[in-house]
Amino acid sequence: MPEQVKVSEIMSENVFVIDIDENVQTAAHMMREKNVSGLVVVEHDNAIAVIVIDDIVNKVVAENLSPRDVKVRDIMSSKMITAQVNELLTDVAMKMGANDISRIPILDSKGNLKGIVTKTDMLKVMPNLVNILYEMEKKNEIPRAIEKMLISGFCEECGNQSDELRNINERWICEECQEDRNF
């Protein structure tokens, strides 16, 4: 089987963060200055959320609110989807797709922010990933890889959100349903 790429190999270690109590105008200025479209929100040095340009446009500008008067905490995402430094890039790409997000903070085993991966980062390595998938397909390894994969999303059996969905009979099933229904 071809060597699999870990997310730590392509992540950007230079992560731009903003404090949860900063105002949106500061966030917008920082995004423009750093030429990024998203920031990781921190509270007491802990990464807790992400704020992206769409949040500013949809929740501040479109509502005709003053960016100086709105705090980052008021418009940031309510749940932060993360990945671990040792996760495989393909798994992280699936997680990003399942959650419809364009960037994912990368944490170490202690929960410390170590980097970030964006869709742009993924596109830079995509030709290599396509070659890996091609080699796996030639060796008929794709079905086995999919069976072992865990992703985040909604269980197709019970409808609950889970970070540990497994592909069983071409359906994404949570661990609880796997045990309860003997999948």
Helices and strands as residue ranges (DSSP letters): G 7-9, E 17-19, H 24-34, E 38-43, E 46-52, H 53-56, I 57-61, H 72-75, E 83-84, H 89-99, E 103-107, E 113-118, H 119-138, H 142-148, E 150-154, E 161-168, E 171-173, H 175-180
